[in-house]
């Protein structure tokens, strides 16, 4: 693989991530169609390479190159599990950004910061306990682990008086 192929792969991956991020509630079919059009993935007969694209998206997801995206299932069980998972992710992401990339950089004395952490933890625990047959359990468990590691890092920074 040469440098041009690597650059092209990175650009394609960026395009896929942007399409997914535009509307997190799109179905895999809609996402694959948009990706095919954006990257000019057409079959010799002129149709979109949708199935190949969906397989590629699934492999990217399995290899953690893209985040698992929401697939409306039609069941309120899965939709509610996703809602709690998504709310927890947003709060956790915002808390991490505030600490490491915010203006206050590690001055974690603000009560809203700890509220975000607490609510994020509660949202993930709702997914784990109330929706224990959901497809979102592995991701919620990973986020709880990330949350625990993040709080340990914060404690370490506080001990170092940052």
C-alpha positions as CSV (number, residue, x, y, z in Angstrom):
1,X,0.0,0.0,0.0
2,X,1.5,3.3,-1.0
3,X,1.0,6.8,0.6
4,X,-1.7,7.8,-1.9
5,X,-3.8,4.8,-1.0
6,X,-3.4,5.6,2.8
7,X,-4.4,9.2,2.2
8,X,-7.4,8.2,0.1
9,X,-8.5,5.7,2.8
10,X,-8.3,8.4,5.5
11,X,-10.3,10.8,3.3
12,X,-13.0,8.1,2.7
13,X,-13.2,7.3,6.4
14,X,-13.6,11.0,7.2
15,X,-16.4,11.2,4.7
16,X,-18.2,8.2,6.2
17,X,-17.9,9.7,9.7
18,X,-19.3,13.0,8.5
19,X,-22.3,11.3,6.8
20,X,-23.1,9.3,10.0
21,X,-22.7,12.4,12.2
22,X,-25.0,14.5,10.0
23,X,-28.0,12.6,11.3
24,X,-27.4,9.9,13.9
25,X,-30.9,8.4,13.4
26,X,-30.4,7.5,9.7
27,X,-30.8,3.8,8.9
28,X,-27.9,1.8,7.5
29,X,-29.6,1.8,4.1
30,X,-29.8,5.6,4.0
31,X,-26.2,5.9,5.2
32,X,-24.9,3.4,2.7
33,X,-26.7,5.2,-0.2
34,X,-25.2,8.5,0.9
35,X,-21.7,7.0,1.2
36,X,-21.9,5.4,-2.2
37,X,-22.9,8.6,-3.8
38,X,-20.3,10.7,-1.9
39,X,-17.5,8.2,-2.8
40,X,-18.7,7.3,-6.3
41,X,-19.2,3.7,-5.5
42,X,-21.2,2.4,-8.5
43,X,-21.7,-1.0,-10.0
44,X,-20.9,-1.5,-13.7
45,X,-24.7,-1.3,-14.4
46,X,-24.8,2.2,-12.8
47,X,-26.5,1.2,-9.6
48,X,-25.1,1.9,-6.1
49,X,-22.9,-0.7,-4.4
50,X,-25.2,-0.6,-1.4
51,X,-24.6,-4.1,-0.1
52,X,-20.8,-3.9,-0.4
53,X,-21.0,-0.5,1.4
54,X,-23.1,-1.9,4.2
55,X,-20.6,-4.8,4.7
56,X,-17.8,-2.2,4.7
57,X,-19.7,-0.1,7.3
58,X,-20.2,-3.1,9.5
59,X,-16.5,-4.0,9.3
60,X,-15.6,-0.4,10.1
61,X,-17.9,-0.5,13.1
62,X,-16.5,-3.9,14.3
63,X,-12.9,-2.5,14.0
64,X,-13.9,0.6,15.8
65,X,-13.1,2.9,12.9
66,X,-16.6,4.4,13.2
67,X,-18.9,4.5,16.2
68,X,-21.9,2.2,16.4
69,X,-24.7,4.1,14.9
70,X,-28.3,4.1,15.8
71,X,-30.5,1.8,13.8
72,X,-34.2,2.5,14.4
73,X,-35.6,-0.9,15.3
74,X,-39.3,-0.1,15.7
75,X,-39.3,-1.4,19.2
76,X,-39.6,1.1,22.1
77,X,-37.3,-1.2,24.1
78,X,-34.2,-0.6,21.8
79,X,-35.2,3.0,21.1
80,X,-35.3,3.8,24.9
81,X,-32.0,2.0,25.5
82,X,-30.4,4.0,22.8
83,X,-31.9,7.3,24.2
84,X,-30.3,6.6,27.6
85,X,-27.0,5.5,26.0
86,X,-26.9,8.6,23.8
87,X,-27.7,11.0,26.7
88,X,-24.9,9.4,28.8
89,X,-22.4,9.7,25.9
90,X,-23.2,13.4,25.3
91,X,-22.7,14.2,29.0
92,X,-19.5,12.2,29.3
93,X,-18.0,13.6,26.1
94,X,-18.8,17.2,27.2
95,X,-17.2,16.5,30.6
96,X,-14.0,15.1,29.0
97,X,-13.8,18.1,26.6
98,X,-14.2,20.5,29.5
99,X,-11.4,19.0,31.4
100,X,-8.9,18.4,28.7
101,X,-9.7,21.0,26.1
102,X,-11.7,23.6,28.0
103,X,-10.7,27.0,29.2
104,X,-10.4,25.8,32.8
105,X,-8.1,22.9,31.9
106,X,-8.2,20.6,34.9
107,X,-9.6,23.1,37.4
108,X,-12.5,20.8,38.2
109,X,-14.3,22.6,41.0
110,X,-17.5,23.4,39.1
111,X,-20.5,21.5,40.4
112,X,-21.9,21.2,36.9
113,X,-18.9,19.1,35.9
114,X,-19.7,16.5,38.6
115,X,-23.4,16.7,37.7
116,X,-22.5,15.7,34.2
117,X,-20.4,12.8,35.4
118,X,-23.1,11.6,37.8
119,X,-26.0,11.9,35.3
120,X,-23.8,10.2,32.6
121,X,-23.1,7.3,35.0
122,X,-26.9,7.0,35.8
123,X,-27.8,6.9,32.1
124,X,-25.4,4.1,31.4
125,X,-26.6,2.2,34.5
126,X,-30.2,2.5,33.2
127,X,-29.1,0.9,30.0
128,X,-27.3,-1.9,31.8
129,X,-30.0,-2.6,34.4
130,X,-33.3,-1.8,32.8
131,X,-32.4,-2.7,29.2
132,X,-30.2,-5.7,29.9
133,X,-31.2,-7.5,26.7
134,X,-30.4,-4.5,24.5
135,X,-27.8,-4.3,21.8
136,X,-26.4,-1.3,23.6
137,X,-25.0,-3.2,26.6
138,X,-21.4,-3.7,25.4
139,X,-21.1,0.0,24.5
140,X,-22.6,1.1,27.8
141,X,-20.2,-1.2,29.7
142,X,-17.3,0.3,27.8
143,X,-18.5,3.8,28.6
144,X,-18.8,3.0,32.4
145,X,-15.3,1.7,32.3
146,X,-14.2,4.9,30.5
147,X,-16.0,6.9,33.1
148,X,-14.3,5.1,35.9
149,X,-10.8,5.6,34.4
150,X,-11.6,9.3,33.7
151,X,-12.6,9.9,37.3
152,X,-9.3,8.3,38.4
153,X,-7.4,10.5,36.1
154,X,-9.1,13.6,37.5
155,X,-8.3,12.4,41.1
156,X,-4.7,12.0,40.0
157,X,-4.5,15.5,38.5
158,X,-6.1,16.9,41.7
159,X,-3.4,15.1,43.8
160,X,-0.7,16.6,41.6
161,X,-2.5,20.0,42.1
162,X,-3.1,20.8,38.5
